[in-house]
Amino acid sequence: MEERIMAGEWENIISRADAAALIPEEAAKEIIQGVPEQSAALQIMRRLPNMTRRILRMPVLSFLPTAYFVTGEADTDGAKQTAEVKWENKYITAEEIACIVPIPEQVLADVDYDIWSEISPRIQEAIGKVIDLAVFFGTGKPSSWPTAILTAAGTAGNNVAVGTGEDLYEDILGENGYIGLVEADGFFVDKHVAALTMRSKLRGVRSSDGIPIFKTSLQDPTRYELDGASIIFPRNGGFTPGSALMISGDSQQAVYSIRQDITYKLLTEAVIQDDAGAIVFNLAQQDMVALRVTFRMGWQIPNPINAIQGTEASRYPFGALTP
């Protein structure tokens, strides 16, 4: 008697949920937590709750009310004037950052250590670099993301080039330094990000007595702080010293949100192509597998109106020291 195969057996597939089990839950949480540590931009921003959809709408105050003295001789004579308050919408749009890590099956068979623990920090670093380049300099940024911080700060007149003042101290913290320009816009600077090359420049800053300001002892580690706020020196390749030496601003005025939809998929029968469409790897033919990782997030500068600077085009919570 001929054996019949049930129709349901032809429909079985390895679903996304099935493949997700190949990556432990702890690893998924690790990369979510690790990316903000690897990205300097996310370290100086305020994190909002995770997004539940691709676009998050934020009402931002755009017009302040005005109060007046009540005129009139008697208590009942004065007419009170009216005041108006306005809000406008700004949006955070989550965009996808992804990478594919191909691994030969022979390598997986021969190694006696956890491959994931080796590549996870590198993936976090790569994602952090992409975020920093887009947020600070606009490199490769999606069109839905706001203008890069360096560009927007320059448009608001908050960037100062090295050598503008008498010395580096004047360019940064002086009356006409770029931090003072941000403060003139009504913001309190509490975060700094600088290129590694700035460390040597800061070590050379001396007081009027010729004593280094940042280096008090050759035996003790140097504490790089400006006006009480520490400086972050990213080493992920996401800060371009040719464009900016240091960026500073009000961390409460820059926000980001993660669309917590990080996915992992193990590819076994796929082909990987370059941007010209040429096949680089044929996983099945070359006995390879590839881990695809995706990460989604968005950010925004709300830039609400304040009592110091009412014109939005002239108001921005960040400034930069440029070459």
C-alpha positions as CSV (number, residue, x, y, z in Angstrom):
1,M,0.0,0.0,0.0
2,E,1.4,3.4,-1.0
3,E,2.3,5.6,1.9
4,R,0.7,9.1,1.7
5,I,2.5,12.2,2.9
6,M,0.3,14.6,4.8
7,A,-0.1,18.0,3.2
8,G,0.9,19.8,6.3
9,E,4.4,18.4,6.2
10,W,5.1,20.3,3.0
11,E,4.3,23.6,4.7
12,N,6.9,23.5,7.5
13,I,9.4,26.3,7.5
14,I,11.9,27.8,10.0
15,S,10.2,31.0,11.0
16,R,11.7,34.2,12.3
17,A,10.6,33.1,15.8
18,D,12.3,29.7,15.3
19,A,15.6,31.2,14.2
20,A,15.6,33.8,17.0
21,A,16.3,31.0,19.5
22,L,19.8,30.6,18.0
23,I,20.7,33.9,19.8
24,P,20.2,33.8,23.5
25,E,17.9,36.4,25.1
26,E,20.7,37.7,27.1
27,A,22.6,38.5,23.9
28,A,19.7,40.6,22.6
29,K,19.6,42.6,25.8
30,E,23.4,43.0,25.7
31,I,23.5,44.8,22.4
32,I,20.6,47.1,23.3
33,Q,22.5,48.1,26.4
34,G,25.9,48.2,24.7
35,V,25.1,50.5,21.8
36,P,24.5,53.6,24.0
37,E,27.8,52.9,25.6
38,Q,29.6,52.7,22.3
39,S,27.9,55.8,20.8
40,A,29.1,59.1,22.1
41,A,26.0,60.8,20.7
42,L,23.7,58.6,22.7
43,Q,25.8,59.2,25.8
44,I,25.1,62.9,25.7
45,M,21.4,62.6,24.8
46,R,18.4,62.0,27.1
47,R,16.8,58.7,26.4
48,L,13.0,58.6,26.0
49,P,10.8,55.5,26.5
50,N,11.1,53.0,23.6
51,M,9.0,53.7,20.6
52,T,6.0,51.5,19.9
53,R,5.7,52.7,16.3
54,R,8.1,54.0,13.7
55,I,7.2,57.7,14.2
56,L,6.9,59.4,17.6
57,R,5.2,62.9,17.7
58,M,6.4,65.4,20.3
59,P,4.5,68.6,21.0
60,V,7.1,71.4,21.6
61,L,6.4,74.8,23.1
62,S,6.9,77.4,20.4
63,F,5.3,80.6,21.8
64,L,5.5,81.9,25.4
65,P,2.7,83.7,27.2
66,T,3.2,87.3,28.2
67,A,2.1,88.8,31.6
68,Y,1.2,92.5,32.2
69,F,0.7,94.9,35.0
70,V,-2.9,95.8,35.5
71,T,-3.4,99.5,35.0
72,G,-6.1,101.6,36.7
73,E,-6.7,103.6,39.8
74,A,-9.2,101.4,41.6
75,D,-9.1,97.6,42.1
76,T,-12.0,97.2,39.6
77,D,-10.8,99.7,37.0
78,G,-8.0,97.7,35.4
79,A,-8.6,95.4,32.4
80,K,-6.4,92.3,32.3
81,Q,-4.8,91.6,29.0
82,T,-4.8,88.1,27.3
83,A,-1.9,85.8,26.7
84,E,-1.3,83.1,24.0
85,V,0.7,79.9,24.2
86,K,1.5,77.8,21.1
87,W,2.9,74.4,20.4
88,E,4.3,72.8,17.3
89,N,4.9,69.1,16.5
90,K,8.4,67.6,16.1
91,Y,8.9,64.0,15.2
92,I,11.3,61.2,16.0
93,T,11.5,58.7,13.1
94,A,13.1,55.3,13.8
95,E,15.5,54.3,11.0
96,E,17.1,50.9,10.6
97,I,20.8,50.2,11.0
98,A,21.9,46.7,10.0
99,C,24.9,44.5,9.3
100,I,25.5,41.0,8.1
101,V,28.3,38.9,9.5
102,P,29.3,36.0,7.2
103,I,31.1,33.1,8.8
104,P,32.4,29.9,7.1
105,E,30.9,26.8,8.5
106,Q,34.4,25.3,8.9
107,V,35.3,28.1,11.2
108,L,32.3,27.5,13.4
109,A,33.2,23.8,13.5
110,D,36.8,24.4,14.5
111,V,36.5,27.1,17.1
112,D,36.1,26.1,20.8
113,Y,34.9,29.5,22.1
114,D,31.7,31.6,21.8
115,I,31.7,33.3,18.4
116,W,28.9,35.6,19.6
117,S,30.9,37.0,22.5
118,E,33.7,37.8,20.1
119,I,31.7,39.7,17.4
120,S,29.1,41.3,19.7
121,P,31.4,44.2,20.9
122,R,32.4,44.8,17.3
123,I,28.8,45.0,16.1
124,Q,28.0,47.4,19.0
125,E,31.0,49.6,18.0
126,A,30.0,49.6,14.3
127,I,26.4,50.6,15.1
128,G,27.7,53.3,17.5
129,K,30.0,54.7,14.7
130,V,27.2,54.9,12.2
131,I,25.0,56.8,14.8
132,D,27.7,59.3,15.7
133,L,28.7,60.1,12.2
134,A,25.0,60.7,11.3
135,V,24.1,62.7,14.4
136,F,27.2,64.9,14.7
137,F,28.2,65.3,11.1
138,G,25.3,64.1,8.9
139,T,27.4,61.4,7.3
140,G,25.0,58.9,5.7
141,K,22.1,60.2,7.7
142,P,18.5,59.3,6.7
143,S,16.5,62.2,5.3
144,S,13.9,61.8,8.1
145,W,16.5,62.5,10.8
146,P,17.1,66.1,11.9
147,T,20.0,68.3,10.6
148,A,23.3,67.2,12.0
149,I,24.4,68.9,15.2
150,L,27.5,70.5,13.7
151,T,25.6,71.9,10.8
152,A,22.7,73.2,12.8
153,A,25.0,74.7,15.4
154,G,26.8,76.5,12.6
155,T,23.6,77.8,11.2
156,A,22.7,79.3,14.6
157,G,26.1,80.9,14.8
158,N,27.4,78.7,17.7
159,N,30.6,77.4,16.1
160,V,34.0,79.0,16.8
161,A,37.2,78.2,14.9
162,V,40.4,77.5,16.7
163,G,42.5,80.7,16.8
164,T,39.6,83.1,16.9
165,G,40.5,84.2,20.4
166,E,43.8,84.8,22.1
167,D,44.2,81.2,23.0
168,L,42.3,77.9,23.2
169,Y,40.8,78.7,26.6
170,E,39.3,81.9,25.1
171,D,37.9,79.9,22.1
172,I,36.1,77.5,24.4
173,L,35.3,79.1,27.7
174,G,35.9,82.8,27.1
175,E,33.3,85.5,26.8
176,N,33.2,85.0,23.0
177,G,33.9,81.2,23.2
178,Y,31.5,78.8,21.6
179,I,30.1,77.6,25.0
180,G,29.2,81.2,25.8
181,L,27.3,81.4,22.5
182,V,25.2,78.4,23.5
183,E,24.5,80.0,26.8
184,A,23.4,83.2,25.1
185,D,20.7,81.1,23.4
186,G,19.4,80.2,26.8
187,F,20.9,76.7,27.3
188,F,23.1,75.3,30.0
189,V,26.0,73.3,28.6
190,D,26.6,70.1,30.6
191,K,28.1,67.6,28.0
192,H,31.2,67.6,25.9
193,V,32.4,65.3,23.1
194,A,35.9,65.8,21.6
195,A,38.3,64.2,19.2
196,L,41.2,62.3,20.7
197,T,43.5,64.9,19.2
198,M,42.0,67.5,21.6
199,R,43.6,65.7,24.6
200,S,47.1,67.0,23.6
201,K,45.7,70.5,22.9
202,L,44.0,70.6,26.3
203,R,47.2,69.4,28.1
204,G,48.9,72.4,26.6
205,V,46.5,74.9,28.0
206,R,48.3,76.9,30.8
207,S,47.4,79.5,33.3
208,S,48.9,82.9,33.4
209,D,51.6,81.4,35.6
210,G,52.6,78.9,33.0
211,I,51.0,75.9,35.0
212,P,49.1,73.4,32.9
213,I,45.4,73.6,33.8
214,F,44.4,70.0,33.2
215,K,47.6,68.3,34.3
216,T,48.5,68.8,37.9
217,S,50.7,65.7,38.4
218,L,52.6,63.4,36.1
219,Q,51.7,60.5,38.4
220,D,48.0,61.0,38.5
221,P,45.6,60.5,35.6
222,T,44.5,63.7,33.9
223,R,40.8,64.6,34.5
224,Y,39.5,66.4,31.4
225,E,36.6,68.6,32.6
226,L,35.2,71.9,31.3
227,D,33.2,74.0,33.8
228,G,32.6,70.9,35.9
229,A,31.4,68.6,33.1
230,S,33.6,65.7,31.9
231,I,34.7,65.3,28.3
232,I,33.9,62.1,26.2
233,F,36.7,61.1,23.8
234,P,35.1,58.5,21.5
235,R,37.3,55.9,19.9
236,N,34.8,54.2,17.6
237,G,35.8,56.2,14.6
238,G,32.6,58.2,14.6
239,F,34.1,61.6,15.5
240,T,35.8,63.5,12.6
241,P,38.5,65.9,13.8
242,G,38.7,67.4,10.3
243,S,35.2,68.8,10.8
244,A,35.0,69.5,14.6
245,L,37.4,69.2,17.5
246,M,34.8,69.4,20.2
247,I,31.0,69.6,20.4
248,S,29.2,70.7,23.6
249,G,25.6,71.3,24.6
250,D,22.6,70.9,26.8
251,S,22.0,67.2,27.2
252,Q,18.3,67.8,28.2
253,Q,17.6,69.3,24.8
254,A,18.7,66.3,22.7
255,V,16.6,63.1,22.9
256,Y,16.6,59.7,21.3
257,S,14.3,56.7,21.4
258,I,14.9,53.1,20.5
259,R,12.3,51.2,18.5
260,Q,13.1,48.0,20.3
261,D,12.7,45.8,17.3
262,I,16.3,44.3,17.2
263,T,16.2,41.1,15.2
264,Y,18.7,38.4,14.5
265,K,18.4,36.0,11.6
266,L,20.8,33.2,10.7
267,L,21.1,33.1,6.9
268,T,22.2,29.7,5.4
269,E,20.9,29.7,1.8
270,A,21.2,33.3,0.8
271,V,23.5,35.3,-1.5
272,I,25.2,38.5,-0.4
273,Q,25.6,41.2,-3.0
274,D,27.4,44.5,-3.2
275,D,25.9,47.8,-4.1
276,A,26.4,47.1,-7.8
277,G,24.5,43.8,-7.6
278,A,27.5,41.5,-7.9
279,I,27.4,38.4,-5.7
280,V,30.1,38.6,-3.0
281,F,29.1,35.4,-1.1
282,N,26.9,32.5,-2.0
283,L,26.3,31.0,1.4
284,A,25.1,27.6,0.2
285,Q,27.8,27.1,-2.4
286,Q,30.6,28.3,-0.2
287,D,29.5,26.4,2.9
288,M,28.9,29.6,4.9
289,V,26.3,31.0,7.3
290,A,25.7,34.7,8.0
291,L,24.2,36.5,11.0
292,R,22.0,39.5,10.1
293,V,21.6,42.1,12.9
294,T,19.2,45.0,12.7
295,F,18.8,48.0,15.1
296,R,16.2,50.8,14.9
297,M,16.3,54.2,16.6
298,G,15.6,57.9,16.1
299,W,16.6,61.2,17.6
300,Q,15.5,64.8,17.7
301,I,16.4,68.3,19.0
302,P,13.1,69.7,20.4
303,N,14.6,73.2,20.7
304,P,11.7,74.7,22.6
305,I,11.3,78.5,22.9
306,N,12.8,80.1,26.0
307,A,12.8,83.5,27.6
308,I,16.4,84.2,26.5
309,Q,16.2,83.7,22.8
310,G,12.8,83.7,21.1
311,T,13.9,83.2,17.5
312,E,14.3,79.6,16.6
313,A,16.7,80.2,13.7
314,S,19.1,81.8,16.1
315,R,18.6,79.3,19.0
316,Y,20.3,76.0,19.3
317,P,21.4,74.0,22.3
318,F,24.8,72.9,20.9
319,G,28.0,74.5,19.7
320,A,31.3,73.4,18.3
321,L,35.0,74.1,18.2
322,T,36.0,73.7,14.6
323,P,39.5,73.4,13.1
